[in-house]
Amino acid sequence: MLEFWALTSKGVEELLADEIRSYQGEVLKVSMGVVRFKADIKTAYTLCLWSRLATRILRLIQSEPVTAESDLYQIASQIDWGQLMSVRQTLAVDCVGKHPKIDNTQYGGMRLKDAIVDQFREETGDRPDVDRLNPDVRFQVRLDKQHFHFLLDFSGPSLHQRGYRTGQGEAPLKEHLAAALLKRSGWTAGTPLYDPFCGSGTILIEAAQISLNQAPGLARESFAFERAPGFRAAVWQQLKADAKAQALPAGDTIQFWGTDTDERSLSKARQNAARAGVANLIKFDYADATALKGAVTDTPGVIVTNPPYGERLGDLPALIPLYSNFSLALKTHYQGWRLAIITSNSDLLRALRLSKAKSYKFSNGPLDCEFTLFDLTEKQVQVSSSAPALFFSESSAFGNRLAKNLKAIQKWAKREGLSCYRLYDADIPEYNVAVDWYDGEVVVHEYAAPGTVDEQIAQKRLFDVVNQVPTVLGISPDKMILKVREKQKGTNQYQALAKAGQYKEVSEYGAKFWVNLRDYLDTGLFLDHRITRRMLQQQAQGKRVLNLFAYTGSASVHAAIGGATSVTTVDMSNTYLDWAKRNFMLNGLNGKQYQFEQADCLQWLARSRNLFDLIFVDPPTFSNSKRMEDSWDVQRDHVKLLNMLISKMAPGAKVIFSNNKRRFKLDYAALEEAGWQVKDISAATLPEDFKRNPHIHVCFELTRP
């Protein structure tokens, strides 16, 4: 009897151990991702051919006890590698685990390779070549606290590769994991099976092959053991012949159903099913899982599916209603069925409004997932209230406050001529978000929770927020954009979040602007500076206006609309200057009197010789952009900046200076010493929809006698 190690994904180990026992393997130990077992060579061949749950089978060569001082090279040199390969064969080596004398797995692999190669060179005068991609023989050393385990790759490339897949969807499920889900779901051959998010069809194809008793390894070109010394070709050929004889004819009766809304994935699924020889058993159709018209068959069966579950916070707004509407469709048409769902975000299951029967933990690639079973009994499918399902009953207070704010602010905004405004700004401290309305679309900013707040509780509160916003505001979920707002520093403050490239026109006080709600943390329009921009519009008539740190030029647009004789817009970013130019075009503003300067504002001030009558300065809190000579800190550097403006001011000129640094302290003494007269206009420039938080920005009017 030889010892083998069968590898698999986390969560599949016990199922794999049962499978090994069913083929007369003697299970020795089950640990995370590994099942160690004893078997004769025929049983090992059989498992390579028939295992649906293993990803690789390794044969143990030797295990050696080690200490912290053990040298991998010396221990490996004691093994007779000539019994395991010939000098004419190519090899590759892998290293897994940690040891005090091995810095990383690449170094461990190199030490093993050196030991093998040096042994052949000493004994034959020649050495085998290394082929990392397609070797004749692959060895592996696994390190743990007590042993070096030397293993021979017995099966070869991953056993999950059945050979039928020509393409896969965006979130592929590996075949061995699909087989494990089928096993855990309770599905058995002969029972109807439906996958409403079928993608490239892996779950259904695996089930069809199981129902036909097709050996998953028959389609493989070869296995690693076929190149090993002592390979028993006759035994292997007989095993393959027996497997072919045991396969059942496919027939023409549909037993499996798959639907999806991605035609490309459906096309791949049909191709994969044809290559697997099960196309006659599976019906693939285009259908929306949230709007099912009826059950795929009158006989109740099992629904096993891998729906979208998103890896980004921004995916949540679309996924919550997807799960909720999917559940409603199931309750309407699939009473008596069992539902089995795998997801990496178990909070989404809340939207199903179903009581789970069982739950299992699995890993789907790098994601830790939960596989949950629901029995759609008569009691379960009773359609409940259409109100959003909440984790916490107190979360309804957020929805009530948002509704109250909407009623009050909407009327005010209409009178003011505003199409974008803030509806909620952490009014209830536990629901620490901002909700901004942009003419039919909504941006929800989640402020990063303090370390004292439990992360899971914060996540569930956010779920409750996102679940209520579309309902309260009367919009579809795809009109809601979710972002996390943290303290930004340096080059991070304007980094792109996505590349949707969708711009939307909004308006305020007669000015129109392009906003981008999805691609950046900020949208291109700072709503809290609305009153300040209107002030510039009202004061710009006949004046030369300078806008420093201009961002997308919204203040410049207001100045131009207000009748400024010239407007100079300065910013370091070409992206935002181009955006500013498009804002000017949107308002029909063009001409040589409107200048756009791409530059570090401090450097530009140092070299400019022009004079201005009205200067607006709204610098960032901090910046260390590579385009700047030095870093910028508004608290440290504001006096220097303002004093640089003195030589750019025409007689009677005025400076409007604002920023959004919390706890900012204007250095009155230094400015008065330099001859400035300062007036704090922070309260006067605070918009109605931001009055709940008077510290959101500061604004000052500066003049000189």
C-alpha positions, -999 to +999 in steps of 0.1 A: +000+000+000+012+035-009+003+068+007-013+095-014-024+131-007-056+143-024-059+180-027-092+200-029-108+233-020-116+243+016-150+228+026-148+198+002-124+177+023-150+155+041-169+149+009-136+139-008-127+116+021-161+098+016-154+095-021-120+080-015-135+054+009-161+045-017-132+034-040-116+014-012-090+040-002-080+040+034-083+076+048-055+084+072-061+121+079-083+150+068-069+185+071-077+218+054-075+212+016-059+178+020-070+142+024-042+117+031-050+081+023-035+047+016-043+027-015-028+003-040-018+015-074-050+003-091-071+023-066-050+054-072-054+051-109-092+047-104-094+078-082-076+099-109-101+086-134-133+089-113-128+116-086-151+145-090-139+163-059-101+162-059-081+188-077-048+169-076-034+136-063+001+134-050+021+102-040+041+105-008+077+097-015+091+103+020+084+123+052+114+133+072+113+148+107+129+182+109+141+208+134+145+245+131+181+238+119+173+212+093+186+218+058+162+210+030+190+204+005+208+178+027+176+159+036+164+159-001+199+146-012+193+114+008+163+104-014+170+082-045+156+104-072+167+080-099+139+056-089+114+083-096+126+097-129+153+094-155+179+119-164+163+123-198+130+135-183+123+172-175+112+182-141+095+210-121+094+215-084+070+232-060+073+242-024+044+247+000+046+259+036+071+276+059+103+267+077+127+289+097+156+284+072+135+289+041+127+326+034+100+319+008+086+290-013+105+300-044+138+295-024+125+262-010+117+249-045+151+260-057+169+240-029+149+209-037+156+213-074+194+217-067+194+185-046+178+165-074+199+179-102+232+176-082+224+139-074+219+130-110+251+149-120+272+131-094+258+097-104+255+100-142+276+130-152+245+145-167+215+164-153+178+166-161+164+198-175+138+220-158+105+227-175+082+247-153+052+247-177+050+211-190+074+188-172+076+151-175+078+148-137+067+173-110+079+170-074+066+189-044+079+195-009+054+204+018+068+220+050+051+218+084+064+223+119+077+187+123+083+173+088+095+178+052+070+159+031+084+150-004+057+141-029+054+131-065+026+147-086+006+115-095-023+130-114-008+160-133-027+192-141-057+199-119-084+172-120-111+199-121-103+204-158-126+178-173-118+188-209-152+201-220-149+237-211-143+260-241-151+292-223-164+305-190-184+334-176-172+363-155-174+343-123-165+307-132-172+279-107-146+251-109-160+217-118-149+199-086-167+227-065-198+223-086-198+186-079-194+193-042-223+218-042-245+192-060-236+166-033-243+190-004-276+202-020-291+168-017-297+165-054-296+129-068-296+116-103-332+115-117-342+146-098-350+178-119-322+204-115-324+241-124-298+268-123-313+303-129-278+320-130-262+292-151-234+312-167-213+288-187-233+258-174-208+241-151-232+230-124-257+215-149-230+198-170-215+182-138-249+170-128-256+156-163-223+137-163-230+123-129-265+111-141-248+094-170-221+078-148-194+094-170-159+092-155-147+128-153-111+118-162-119+100-195-116+132-216-081+140-204-052+134-228-029+119-201-021+117-164+013+122-148+015+086-136+017+074-172+052+088-174+064+074-140+087+044-137+067+012-131+036+025-149+011-005-153-003+002-187-025-029-189-042-021-156-048+015-168-062+005-202-086-019-185-098+008-161-106+031-190-124+004-209-145-004-179-153+033-174-165+036-210-186+005-207-203+018-175-214+051-190-251+054-198-265+066-231-275+103-231-310+099-246-331+129-254-351+136-222-345+170-207-335+166-170-316+199-165-325+235-171-303+266-171-312+302-177-292+335-178-294+370-191-260+369-208-262+354-243-225+350-245-224+328-214-253+308-227-235+302-260-205+290-241-227+268-219-242+251-250-207+245-265-194+231-232-224+208-229-219+195-265-183+188-258-192+169-226-217+148-245-247+159-225-263+186-247-295+165-252-301+165-214-298+202-208-320+231-219-304+265-218-326+296-223-324+333-220-344+344-189-343+369-161-342+351-127-360+380-111-390+377-135-396+340-139-429+332-156-433+297-143-414+265-131-392+248-157-410+215-149-441+204-130-421+180-109-404+197-079-366+194-079-335+212-067-323+247-076-285+249-073-270+283-083-241+306-081-257+341-084-237+373-085-225+383-051-201+411-059-166+417-044-170+455-042-191+476-018-205+494-049-221+462-061-245+461-031-273+485-044-280+463-075-276+430-057-301+435-028-331+440-051-318+412-074-319+387-045-352+401-032-370+399-066-354+365-073-369+352-040-403+366-050-402+348-083-393+315-065-421+319-040-445+324-068-435+295-090-413+270-071-432+258-041-419+223-031-384+228-045-352+231-026-330+261-032-292+259-027-272+291-031-234+298-028-224+334-020-194+352-005-218+378+010-241+360+033-258+393+043-274+393+008-293+362+018-313+384+041-331+398+011-345+364+002-367+364+033-364+326+037-355+305+067-324+284+059-324+246+064-286+240+064-254+259+056-219+249+047-186+267+043-166+265+010-139+284-007-145+295-043-110+304-054-099+332-031-133+339-017-147+324+015-183+314+007-214+301+024-235+275+007-270+277+021-300+254+016-337+266+018-367+243+015-395+262-004-424+248+017-459+261+016-452+281+047-419+295+033-434+307+000-461+329+016-454+363+001-447+387+029-448+425+030-430+444+001-412+465+027-374+460+027-361+433+049-339+449+076-313+434+099-322+458+127-357+471+134-342+504+145-329+509+110-364+520+100-355+553+118-331+560+090-358+555+063-382+577+083-356+605+086-347+603+049-384+605+039-389+635+062-359+653+048-370+646+013-403+662+018-388+693+033-357+697+011-374+689-022-397+718-020-369+742-010-347+729-039-374+734-064-379+770-053-341+776-055-337+761-089-315+732-078-314+698-093-288+683-069-286+686-032-280+667+001-309+647+016-292+632+046-259+637+064-254+613+092-285+627+109-286+596+131-250+589+142-253+551+139-262+554+103-232+573+092-238+580+056-245+610+033-272+608+007-269+632-023-296+636-049-285+643-085-317+648-106-331+613-103-299+595-092-285+592-058-250+589-044-247+573-010-214+579+008-206+556+037-182+574+061-156+549+074-168+537+108-145+543+138-125+514+151-148+511+182-177+500+159-180+463+152-173+458+114-201+433+109-227+456+127-216+485+105-219+463+074-254+453+084-265+489+091-252+498+056-272+470+041-303+484+058-295+519+045-290+506+009-321+485+012-343+515+021-329+543-001-345+533-034-379+526-018-380+559+001-368+580-029-389+562-055-360+552-077-348+519-092-317+504-075-295+509-105-299+547-100-281+544-066-243+546-064-226+535-032-191+548-022-169+547+009-155+581+020-123+579+040-097+604+048-078+609+016-042+619+013-019+629-014-024+613-048-053+592-035-077+620-032-087+621-069-080+585-079-105+569-103-129+543-088-143+530-120-143+538-158-180+540-166-175+573-184-211+583-177-218+621-173-250+636-163-262+672-166-273+690-134-281+726-126-279+753-099-288+789-099-289+791-137-256+773-142-253+738-158-226+712-150-215+678-160-212+654-130-198+619-130-214+598-103-196+566-107-159+570-117-145+591-089-150+595-051-162+631-058-187+638-085-172+669-101-194+693-081-190+702-044-226+707-033-216+724+000-199+753-020-231+762-038-237+795-020-201+805-024-204+799-062-235+820-063-217+848-045-190+848-071-217+850-098-233+880-081-200+898-076-183+891-110-199+917-132-171+935-151-143+919-131-112+899-139-117+866-120-091+841-110-100+806-098-072+787-082-073+749-074-103+751-098-112+713-100-139+711-127-143+749-129-178+752-114-169+785-097-154+798-130-187+790-148-206+810-122-182+840-126-185+839-164-223+837-162-222+867-138-206+888-165-168+887-157-147+904-183-122+875-180-119+842-161-087+824-155-090+788-143-059+771-129-056+735-118-028+709-119-050+681-135-055+680-172-085+657-166-103+683-145-093+712-167-108+694-197-139+688-176-140+725-168-138+734-205-168+711-212-187+728-184-181+761-201-193+747-234-224+733-217-233+769-207-225+784-241-194+801-228-166+805-252-140+831-261-105+842-255-115+859-223-117+824-207-083+810-200-074+775-187-040+769-171-027+735-163-001+741-135+008+738-099-011+769-085+019+781-063+043+778-093+018+796-115+014+824-091+051+829-088+055+835-125+022+852-134+022+890-140-016+895-144-038+914-120-073+903-109-103+919-093-119+888-077-099+857-067-114+825-055-091+800-037-104+766-026-073+744-020-072+708-010-065+699+026-033+680+017-015+671-014+019+655-023+013+651-060+044+642-081+038+673-102+044+695-072+078+706-060+067+704-023+039+689-004+009+711+004-009+714+038-036+740+040-031+746+077+006+750+074+007+768+041-024+790+038-007+823+049+021+818+024-005+812-004-026+842+005+004+865+007+014+853-028-019+868-040-011+903-029+009+911-060-019+897-082-046+920-068-058+950-086-068+980-065-100+972-046-097+934-053-112+908-031-102+872-023-127+845-013-108+817+005-124+785+016-114+749+025-129+718+040-103+709+066-120+700+099-108+721+128-090+745+104-077+776+122-071+807+102-039+825+113-055+859+118-024+874+135-001+866+106-026+878+080-033+911+098+004+917+101+006+913+063-021+939+059-051+917+053-086+926+064-105+893+071-142+886+074-155+851+083-184+843+060-186+806+068-221+807+082-233+829+053-221+804+027-235+773+044-264+759+022-297+750+037-292+713+030-258+713+049-269+733+080-270+702+102-232+702+101-219+738+102-182+726+103-183+711+068-163+740+054-149+774+063-150+805+041-134+839+044-135+872+026-101+890+024-094+925+013-067+951+015-070+988+024 
